Amino acid sequence: MAKKKAAGGTPATVALTAAGTEFTVHAYEHDPSSASYGEEAAAALGVSPDRVFKTLVADVDGELTVAVVPVAGSLDLKALAAAVGGKRAAMADPAAAERTTGYVRGGISPLGQRRRLRTVLDASASAHATICVSAGRRGLEVELAPGDLAALTGAVLAPVARG
């Protein structure tokens, strides 16, 4: 019953349903002591970490920007800035990221954000038929085609991950 409520209750899943996008929700028991939300999700779902993507919020020249990169790697801030025509990027203040997206850290989804931010999806996503991203809360992932994610978020595809 909790899974059904969660699947219909996040802004991300509501946005996907409203758009008519094909997706699958995956719920798992989140461990609050986990060091990495993304790696925890990959392990819990039995999915390769290169198919599970984390949503990071950065500040590029004073504008909040979302980067969606594989949990197995890290964000290349210089590449992110270049991808959006900026000069300088730094990780955003966590409180500003939460306030702007409407999600809590570890559960920020690129979908259904309170205020839509410009988004960059790492180019490696296109190598997979489907990828997993946060569905809007810790312990809940949504699996969808990378092209659908890019279309719904207006994302630019660019190589912004390293490692």
PyRosetta script that sets phi, psi and omega in degrees:
from pyrosetta import init, pose_from_sequence

init()
pose = pose_from_sequence("MAKKKAAGGTPATVALTAAGTEFTVHAYEHDPSSASYGEEAAAALGVSPDRVFKTLVADVDGELTVAVVPVAGSLDLKALAAAVGGKRAAMADPAAAERTTGYVRGGISPLGQRRRLRTVLDASASAHATICVSAGRRGLEVELAPGDLAALTGAVLAPVARG")
pose.set_psi(1, -41.0)
pose.set_omega(1, 179.0)
pose.set_phi(2, -62.3)
pose.set_psi(2, -37.9)
pose.set_omega(2, -179.7)
pose.set_phi(3, -63.1)
pose.set_psi(3, -41.9)
pose.set_omega(3, -179.7)
pose.set_phi(4, -63.1)
pose.set_psi(4, -43.2)
pose.set_omega(4, 179.4)
pose.set_phi(5, -63.2)
pose.set_psi(5, -45.0)
pose.set_omega(5, -178.7)
pose.set_phi(6, -64.0)
pose.set_psi(6, -41.6)
pose.set_omega(6, -177.1)
pose.set_phi(7, -62.9)
pose.set_psi(7, -34.5)
pose.set_omega(7, -178.5)
pose.set_phi(8, -95.6)
pose.set_psi(8, -6.0)
pose.set_omega(8, -169.4)
pose.set_phi(9, -103.5)
pose.set_psi(9, -3.9)
pose.set_omega(9, -179.3)
pose.set_phi(10, -99.1)
pose.set_psi(10, 151.3)
pose.set_omega(10, 177.3)
pose.set_phi(11, -57.5)
pose.set_psi(11, -30.9)
pose.set_omega(11, 179.8)
pose.set_phi(12, -66.0)
pose.set_psi(12, -47.6)
pose.set_omega(12, -178.7)
pose.set_phi(13, -71.2)
pose.set_psi(13, -32.9)
pose.set_omega(13, 176.0)
pose.set_phi(14, -63.4)
pose.set_psi(14, -43.7)
pose.set_omega(14, 179.4)
pose.set_phi(15, -63.4)
pose.set_psi(15, -41.2)
pose.set_omega(15, 178.9)
pose.set_phi(16, -64.5)
pose.set_psi(16, -43.8)
pose.set_omega(16, 179.5)
pose.set_phi(17, -64.0)
pose.set_psi(17, -44.7)
pose.set_omega(17, -179.8)
pose.set_phi(18, -62.4)
pose.set_psi(18, -32.9)
pose.set_omega(18, -179.5)
pose.set_phi(19, -81.5)
pose.set_psi(19, -10.9)
pose.set_omega(19, -178.2)
pose.set_phi(20, 74.1)
pose.set_psi(20, 23.8)
pose.set_omega(20, -178.0)
pose.set_phi(21, -82.6)
pose.set_psi(21, 139.3)
pose.set_omega(21, 176.6)
pose.set_phi(22, -77.9)
pose.set_psi(22, 127.8)
pose.set_omega(22, 179.9)
pose.set_phi(23, -155.2)
pose.set_psi(23, 162.8)
pose.set_omega(23, 176.7)
pose.set_phi(24, -128.1)
pose.set_psi(24, 133.9)
pose.set_omega(24, 177.5)
pose.set_phi(25, -95.6)
pose.set_psi(25, 135.2)
pose.set_omega(25, 177.2)
pose.set_phi(26, -123.2)
pose.set_psi(26, 118.7)
pose.set_omega(26, 177.3)
pose.set_phi(27, -105.7)
pose.set_psi(27, 147.3)
pose.set_omega(27, 175.7)
pose.set_phi(28, -149.1)
pose.set_psi(28, 162.9)
pose.set_omega(28, -179.7)
pose.set_phi(29, -79.8)
pose.set_psi(29, 113.6)
pose.set_omega(29, -180.0)
pose.set_phi(30, -76.7)
pose.set_psi(30, 133.4)
pose.set_omega(30, 176.7)
pose.set_phi(31, -98.8)
pose.set_psi(31, 110.9)
pose.set_omega(31, -178.1)
pose.set_phi(32, -57.7)
pose.set_psi(32, -21.4)
pose.set_omega(32, -180.0)
pose.set_phi(33, -88.6)
pose.set_psi(33, 0.9)
pose.set_omega(33, -179.1)
pose.set_phi(34, -63.5)
pose.set_psi(34, 134.9)
pose.set_omega(34, -178.6)
pose.set_phi(35, -75.8)
pose.set_psi(35, -28.8)
pose.set_omega(35, -177.9)
pose.set_phi(36, -135.8)
pose.set_psi(36, 115.2)
pose.set_omega(36, 179.9)
pose.set_phi(37, -59.9)
pose.set_psi(37, -43.2)
pose.set_omega(37, -177.4)
pose.set_phi(38, -67.0)
pose.set_psi(38, -45.1)
pose.set_omega(38, 178.7)
pose.set_phi(39, -66.5)
pose.set_psi(39, -34.7)
pose.set_omega(39, 175.6)
pose.set_phi(40, -61.4)
pose.set_psi(40, -44.7)
pose.set_omega(40, 179.6)
pose.set_phi(41, -61.4)
pose.set_psi(41, -46.8)
pose.set_omega(41, -179.3)
pose.set_phi(42, -58.8)
pose.set_psi(42, -46.2)
pose.set_omega(42, -179.4)
pose.set_phi(43, -65.7)
pose.set_psi(43, -44.8)
pose.set_omega(43, -178.0)
pose.set_phi(44, -64.4)
pose.set_psi(44, -34.0)
pose.set_omega(44, -178.0)
pose.set_phi(45, -91.8)
pose.set_psi(45, -9.3)
pose.set_omega(45, -178.2)
pose.set_phi(46, 68.5)
pose.set_psi(46, 34.5)
pose.set_omega(46, -178.0)
pose.set_phi(47, -113.6)
pose.set_psi(47, 142.0)
pose.set_omega(47, 178.1)
pose.set_phi(48, -58.8)
pose.set_psi(48, 135.4)
pose.set_omega(48, -179.5)
pose.set_phi(49, -59.5)
pose.set_psi(49, -17.4)
pose.set_omega(49, 177.5)
pose.set_phi(50, -80.8)
pose.set_psi(50, -6.3)
pose.set_omega(50, 175.7)
pose.set_phi(51, -105.0)
pose.set_psi(51, -7.5)
pose.set_omega(51, 177.3)
pose.set_phi(52, -103.5)
pose.set_psi(52, 124.3)
pose.set_omega(52, -175.1)
pose.set_phi(53, -113.0)
pose.set_psi(53, 139.0)
pose.set_omega(53, 177.6)
pose.set_phi(54, -99.5)
pose.set_psi(54, 151.4)
pose.set_omega(54, -179.9)
pose.set_phi(55, -105.6)
pose.set_psi(55, 116.4)
pose.set_omega(55, -179.3)
pose.set_phi(56, -115.6)
pose.set_psi(56, 143.5)
pose.set_omega(56, 178.2)
pose.set_phi(57, -111.6)
pose.set_psi(57, 125.7)
pose.set_omega(57, -180.0)
pose.set_phi(58, -122.4)
pose.set_psi(58, 162.1)
pose.set_omega(58, 175.9)
pose.set_phi(59, -106.2)
pose.set_psi(59, 114.2)
pose.set_omega(59, 178.1)
pose.set_phi(60, -111.3)
pose.set_psi(60, 110.3)
pose.set_omega(60, -179.9)
pose.set_phi(61, 49.5)
pose.set_psi(61, 41.3)
pose.set_omega(61, 176.5)
pose.set_phi(62, 87.1)
pose.set_psi(62, 2.1)
pose.set_omega(62, 179.3)
pose.set_phi(63, -119.0)
pose.set_psi(63, 127.4)
pose.set_omega(63, 178.7)
pose.set_phi(64, -66.6)
pose.set_psi(64, 134.9)
pose.set_omega(64, -176.3)
pose.set_phi(65, -137.6)
pose.set_psi(65, 139.0)
pose.set_omega(65, 180.0)
pose.set_phi(66, -96.1)
pose.set_psi(66, 134.6)
pose.set_omega(66, 173.4)
pose.set_phi(67, -118.5)
pose.set_psi(67, 130.6)
pose.set_omega(67, 179.1)
pose.set_phi(68, -114.9)
pose.set_psi(68, 109.4)
pose.set_omega(68, -173.4)
pose.set_phi(69, -130.9)
pose.set_psi(69, 156.6)
pose.set_omega(69, 179.2)
pose.set_phi(70, -60.9)
pose.set_psi(70, 142.3)
pose.set_omega(70, 179.6)
pose.set_phi(71, -65.7)
pose.set_psi(71, -21.0)
pose.set_omega(71, -179.6)
pose.set_phi(72, -73.1)
pose.set_psi(72, -14.3)
pose.set_omega(72, -177.6)
pose.set_phi(73, -121.5)
pose.set_psi(73, -164.3)
pose.set_omega(73, 178.0)
pose.set_phi(74, -132.7)
pose.set_psi(74, 168.7)
pose.set_omega(74, -178.3)
pose.set_phi(75, -86.8)
pose.set_psi(75, 131.1)
pose.set_omega(75, 174.0)
pose.set_phi(76, -91.8)
pose.set_psi(76, 102.6)
pose.set_omega(76, -174.9)
pose.set_phi(77, -62.5)
pose.set_psi(77, -36.6)
pose.set_omega(77, 178.3)
pose.set_phi(78, -64.9)
pose.set_psi(78, -41.6)
pose.set_omega(78, 179.1)
pose.set_phi(79, -66.3)
pose.set_psi(79, -36.8)
pose.set_omega(79, 177.6)
pose.set_phi(80, -63.6)
pose.set_psi(80, -46.8)
pose.set_omega(80, 179.1)
pose.set_phi(81, -58.7)
pose.set_psi(81, -45.3)
pose.set_omega(81, -179.7)
pose.set_phi(82, -63.1)
pose.set_psi(82, -37.3)
pose.set_omega(82, -177.4)
pose.set_phi(83, -63.6)
pose.set_psi(83, -27.5)
pose.set_omega(83, -179.5)
pose.set_phi(84, -110.0)
pose.set_psi(84, 14.0)
pose.set_omega(84, 177.6)
pose.set_phi(85, 74.6)
pose.set_psi(85, 23.0)
pose.set_omega(85, -179.9)
pose.set_phi(86, -98.7)
pose.set_psi(86, 174.8)
pose.set_omega(86, -179.4)
pose.set_phi(87, -105.9)
pose.set_psi(87, -38.4)
pose.set_omega(87, -173.0)
pose.set_phi(88, -138.2)
pose.set_psi(88, 137.8)
pose.set_omega(88, 178.6)
pose.set_phi(89, -133.4)
pose.set_psi(89, 145.2)
pose.set_omega(89, 175.3)
pose.set_phi(90, -145.0)
pose.set_psi(90, 156.1)
pose.set_omega(90, 177.0)
pose.set_phi(91, -62.5)
pose.set_psi(91, 139.9)
pose.set_omega(91, -179.2)
pose.set_phi(92, -74.3)
pose.set_psi(92, 156.0)
pose.set_omega(92, 173.0)
pose.set_phi(93, -60.7)
pose.set_psi(93, 127.6)
pose.set_omega(93, -177.2)
pose.set_phi(94, -54.8)
pose.set_psi(94, -39.1)
pose.set_omega(94, -179.8)
pose.set_phi(95, -65.4)
pose.set_psi(95, -39.2)
pose.set_omega(95, 178.3)
pose.set_phi(96, -66.8)
pose.set_psi(96, -39.1)
pose.set_omega(96, 178.9)
pose.set_phi(97, -63.4)
pose.set_psi(97, -44.6)
pose.set_omega(97, 180.0)
pose.set_phi(98, -65.6)
pose.set_psi(98, -45.1)
pose.set_omega(98, -179.1)
pose.set_phi(99, -62.0)
pose.set_psi(99, -43.1)
pose.set_omega(99, -176.1)
pose.set_phi(100, -74.2)
pose.set_psi(100, -40.3)
pose.set_omega(100, -177.6)
pose.set_phi(101, -84.7)
pose.set_psi(101, -26.8)
pose.set_omega(101, -176.1)
pose.set_phi(102, 86.4)
pose.set_psi(102, 7.4)
pose.set_omega(102, -179.5)
pose.set_phi(103, -118.2)
pose.set_psi(103, 160.5)
pose.set_omega(103, 175.8)
pose.set_phi(104, -92.2)
pose.set_psi(104, 152.0)
pose.set_omega(104, 178.8)
pose.set_phi(105, -55.0)
pose.set_psi(105, 137.1)
pose.set_omega(105, -175.9)
pose.set_phi(106, 89.4)
pose.set_psi(106, -8.2)
pose.set_omega(106, 178.7)
pose.set_phi(107, -136.3)
pose.set_psi(107, 15.3)
pose.set_omega(107, 179.4)
pose.set_phi(108, -72.9)
pose.set_psi(108, 124.6)
pose.set_omega(108, 178.3)
pose.set_phi(109, -104.3)
pose.set_psi(109, 148.0)
pose.set_omega(109, 173.9)
pose.set_phi(110, -73.3)
pose.set_psi(110, -10.1)
pose.set_omega(110, -176.5)
pose.set_phi(111, -107.9)
pose.set_psi(111, 145.7)
pose.set_omega(111, 173.0)
pose.set_phi(112, 67.6)
pose.set_psi(112, 28.6)
pose.set_omega(112, 179.7)
pose.set_phi(113, -70.2)
pose.set_psi(113, 151.5)
pose.set_omega(113, 179.6)
pose.set_phi(114, -56.0)
pose.set_psi(114, -45.3)
pose.set_omega(114, 175.4)
pose.set_phi(115, -127.1)
pose.set_psi(115, 122.0)
pose.set_omega(115, -176.5)
pose.set_phi(116, -67.9)
pose.set_psi(116, 123.1)
pose.set_omega(116, 179.7)
pose.set_phi(117, -103.3)
pose.set_psi(117, 153.3)
pose.set_omega(117, 175.0)
pose.set_phi(118, -62.7)
pose.set_psi(118, 144.3)
pose.set_omega(118, -169.8)
pose.set_phi(119, -132.1)
pose.set_psi(119, 140.6)
pose.set_omega(119, 174.9)
pose.set_phi(120, -123.5)
pose.set_psi(120, 124.0)
pose.set_omega(120, 177.3)
pose.set_phi(121, -102.7)
pose.set_psi(121, 127.2)
pose.set_omega(121, -179.9)
pose.set_phi(122, -57.8)
pose.set_psi(122, 135.8)
pose.set_omega(122, -176.3)
pose.set_phi(123, -58.2)
pose.set_psi(123, -23.5)
pose.set_omega(123, -179.9)
pose.set_phi(124, -63.3)
pose.set_psi(124, -19.7)
pose.set_omega(124, -180.0)
pose.set_phi(125, -60.1)
pose.set_psi(125, -33.6)
pose.set_omega(125, -176.2)
pose.set_phi(126, -68.5)
pose.set_psi(126, -9.9)
pose.set_omega(126, 177.5)
pose.set_phi(127, -80.3)
pose.set_psi(127, -6.2)
pose.set_omega(127, -175.7)
pose.set_phi(128, -117.9)
pose.set_psi(128, 145.2)
pose.set_omega(128, 176.0)
pose.set_phi(129, -66.7)
pose.set_psi(129, -40.3)
pose.set_omega(129, 176.1)
pose.set_phi(130, -139.3)
pose.set_psi(130, 154.0)
pose.set_omega(130, 174.3)
pose.set_phi(131, -131.5)
pose.set_psi(131, 163.8)
pose.set_omega(131, 177.0)
pose.set_phi(132, -113.0)
pose.set_psi(132, 136.5)
pose.set_omega(132, 174.1)
pose.set_phi(133, -134.3)
pose.set_psi(133, 164.9)
pose.set_omega(133, 179.0)
pose.set_phi(134, -59.6)
pose.set_psi(134, 139.4)
pose.set_omega(134, 177.5)
pose.set_phi(135, -93.6)
pose.set_psi(135, 7.2)
pose.set_omega(135, 174.6)
pose.set_phi(136, 113.6)
pose.set_psi(136, 3.7)
pose.set_omega(136, 172.3)
pose.set_phi(137, -158.5)
pose.set_psi(137, 156.9)
pose.set_omega(137, 178.0)
pose.set_phi(138, -62.1)
pose.set_psi(138, 134.0)
pose.set_omega(138, 180.0)
pose.set_phi(139, 89.3)
pose.set_psi(139, 10.1)
pose.set_omega(139, -179.9)
pose.set_phi(140, -140.0)
pose.set_psi(140, 120.0)
pose.set_omega(140, 179.4)
pose.set_phi(141, -119.3)
pose.set_psi(141, 154.0)
pose.set_omega(141, 174.9)
pose.set_phi(142, -121.6)
pose.set_psi(142, 135.1)
pose.set_omega(142, 179.6)
pose.set_phi(143, -107.1)
pose.set_psi(143, 128.5)
pose.set_omega(143, -179.6)
pose.set_phi(144, -155.4)
pose.set_psi(144, 168.9)
pose.set_omega(144, 178.0)
pose.set_phi(145, -70.5)
pose.set_psi(145, 138.7)
pose.set_omega(145, 179.9)
pose.set_phi(146, -58.9)
pose.set_psi(146, -34.3)
pose.set_omega(146, 178.3)
pose.set_phi(147, -64.3)
pose.set_psi(147, -36.5)
pose.set_omega(147, 177.2)
pose.set_phi(148, -67.6)
pose.set_psi(148, -41.5)
pose.set_omega(148, 178.1)
pose.set_phi(149, -61.3)
pose.set_psi(149, -45.5)
pose.set_omega(149, -180.0)
pose.set_phi(150, -62.2)
pose.set_psi(150, -42.9)
pose.set_omega(150, -178.9)
pose.set_phi(151, -64.8)
pose.set_psi(151, -43.1)
pose.set_omega(151, -177.1)
pose.set_phi(152, -71.3)
pose.set_psi(152, -28.1)
pose.set_omega(152, -178.3)
pose.set_phi(153, -101.5)
pose.set_psi(153, -8.0)
pose.set_omega(153, -175.5)
pose.set_phi(154, 69.7)
pose.set_psi(154, 26.9)
pose.set_omega(154, -174.0)
pose.set_phi(155, -70.7)
pose.set_psi(155, 147.6)
pose.set_omega(155, 169.6)
pose.set_phi(156, -92.9)
pose.set_psi(156, 137.1)
pose.set_omega(156, 174.0)
pose.set_phi(157, -93.1)
pose.set_psi(157, 125.6)
pose.set_omega(157, -179.3)
pose.set_phi(158, -156.2)
pose.set_psi(158, 152.8)
pose.set_omega(158, 178.3)
pose.set_phi(159, -76.8)
pose.set_psi(159, 94.2)
pose.set_omega(159, -176.9)
pose.set_phi(160, -116.0)
pose.set_psi(160, 3.3)
pose.set_omega(160, 178.3)
pose.set_phi(161, -104.9)
pose.set_psi(161, 152.9)
pose.set_omega(161, 171.9)
pose.set_phi(162, -134.1)
pose.set_psi(162, 157.6)
pose.set_omega(162, 179.5)
pose.set_phi(163, 89.5)
pose.dump_pdb("model.pdb")
